[in-house]
Amino acid sequence: METVSFDSHGTRCEGWYLPALNDEMTTSRGRPCVVMAHGFGATRDAGLLPFAERFAAAGMDVLVFDYRGFGTSDGTRRQDVDHRRHREDYHSAIAWARKRKGVDASRIAVWGSSYSGGHVVAVAAQDQRVAAVISQGAAMDGLAALFLLRETAGSGKVLAMTAAGLKDLGRALTRRAPAMLPITGEVGSSAVIAAPGAFEGYQAIMGPTFRNEMSARGVLRIARNRPVLAAKKVSCPMFVVVAEADNVAPVKSVYEVAKRVRRSEVLSFPCGHFDIYLGDIFEKSATEQTEFLRRVLS
């Protein structure tokens, strides 16, 4: 595994590059490559490497990267969850991977989980050269997620988050340091993600570079993050992993995306949002994801 970096809109993003461990999927044009990043405020050292290692063992190169302002990537806007910038970083990572020696530029797959499970839908809709998509436990509709939050935590929670976001936006306009919110916390806390089990779920997978804070202005963007609206433009094969008991990302929106993408496959588990990273569910899911990539990228 090699630590690499690439430019995204003038800022250095850092990642890990895992070369294929065999030539099973190599052709005269090179090897396929899977581009991966994480979800809401998370970093690449938070449960992604086991998936990446499976893909590399099957004969694919893998690039796992941190967004600008997160983890070990550069960027003066630290801890700013912005789906638009995250998608830009995906596009930059894909462009870098396509130029990598030994990579078949026509066989680039994108992989996302949770918040980035939605990003990869939007990215593939924008870049018709993307060859395959894997999306697990995805946040496909930010507006629906806010409605779910209102149902589970009450309108007061949504109003408090909005007030914190507006306060932080005011600080940005007056060039003051951001006002921060915890990304995750116990039920009833001020954290953005405080559904039952969420704090424990984050703790189970987060790596050493994760910081449990975000610029509060980021919550004002959630309702505008709606990959479901781009789904019909995805032309490549897509593999969707559904956590049926997900209390963070609305499951109905995930199925709506799968319905709108013409070439989609769905794998469902009776589990929660964070269970897909660990144990038997991870083993089964990683195996099925790898077989999907073998099939569509061969």
Buried (B, 14 or more C-beta within 10 A) or exposed (E): EEEBBBEBEEBEBBBBBBBBBEEEBBEEEBBBBBBBBBBBBBBBBBBBBEBBBBBBBBBBBBBBBBBBBBBBBBBEBBBBBBBEBBBBBBBBBBBBBBEBEEBBBEBBBBBBBBBBBBBBBBBBBBBEEBBBBBBBBBBBBBBBBBBBBBEBBEEEBBEBBBEBBBEBBEBBEEEEEBBBBBBBBEEEBEBBBBBEBBBEBBEBBBBEBBBBBBBBBBBBBBBEBBBBBBBEBBBBBBBBBBBEEBBBBBBEBBBBBBEBBEEBBBBEBEBBBBBBBBEEBBEBBBEBBBEBBBEBBE
